[in-house]
Amino acid sequence: MSDQPFAPCGGLARETDKQVEFLFDLLSEPYPPPLSIEYEWVEDNSTLTCSDNASGCAQATVGGAAIESIYLAYLHELAHAAHLLTLGTSHRVLTEGFASYASSQPRVAAPQDAAVFTQAIESLLDAGTLSGEQYTLAARFVGMTIERHGIAAFKAFWREVPRDAKLAEVRATYEASFGESWSDALAAIASREQTAFSDPYCEGDVRAVGDQLKLTLTQTCEDEDVTGPLRNSGVVTGELPIPIELASEGMYRFHFDSAGGPTEPVAGLRGCSIGSPAPVPSISLFSSQDDVTQYLGPGRYLLNIRAPLIPGDNAPIDVIIDRIQ
């Protein structure tokens, strides 16, 4: 449901279903009928019943789980709903760590000094609260525990940790659950490179880029592949995510075949984490008025076309990718 004056676009339900399936697969849990996820899309965070400065929140309900968010199909909040429907709740470092690790938003913190990491995680566990900037640390604690011990052992640990547990209780439960000392575990977590990578946004049919790829799009909110709508600087837009695959490294030119203007489309480009770290483009956003050339390595990328949703027949959008050397 929504208090927005716009109807969801045609691809939103499919995109949301794909994300929910990904989360339940990650948890190795079946979807628990007849429980459901109720998603409320609100206009801005002033109307949220969440904590201050939050962009959304999820809570358990009699019928399943309920989400409020200023974003549509927000994977972080869907991850909270998934654990509420299957595992229940736990210490906040675990719940926010799982949601951040599952959604890669923000990404897992890089390996770091064991003593610094230990002090940071122990402070969070003892406080029982964490800020958005600390989600990366929680994601490392949760994610590397899952990667080291498996999801089944992690779920058993989760269920043994109360929401109000303090550091001593979490530490004792961790050692009993995984059969290793707390200090050794944190040292291993701090130094471990992430090995499991997934990205539900990049799954599905992929467009191969040879010497040239030209995409002609007639983007309307009714299209089955368009998600949104979203507000961007007062303009209502839809998003069309298109996975592309570059077979070889080289210089690639990106441009629209469009005259440009304030209501013309823009495109985002980012690397996809499909079993390995995502390649990183040097330029991540270009508009219909730009002509962008950049060096890219081989791999999968997500080209996300964002265009204004104008009533009636929209003009075709041509996006062209040329490999120039």
Beta strands, then each sheet from edge to edge (+ up, - down):
strand 1: 36-41
strand 2: 56-61
strand 3: 64-69
strand 4: 207-209
strand 5: 212-217
strand 6: 227-232
strand 7: 235-246
strand 8: 250-256
strand 9: 266-271
strand 10: 285-287
strand 11: 291-296
strand 12: 299-308
strand 13: 317-323
sheet 1: 1+ 3+ 2-
sheet 2: 4+ 7+ 6-
sheet 3: 4+ 7+ 12- 9+ 10-
sheet 4: 5+ 13- 8+ 11-
end
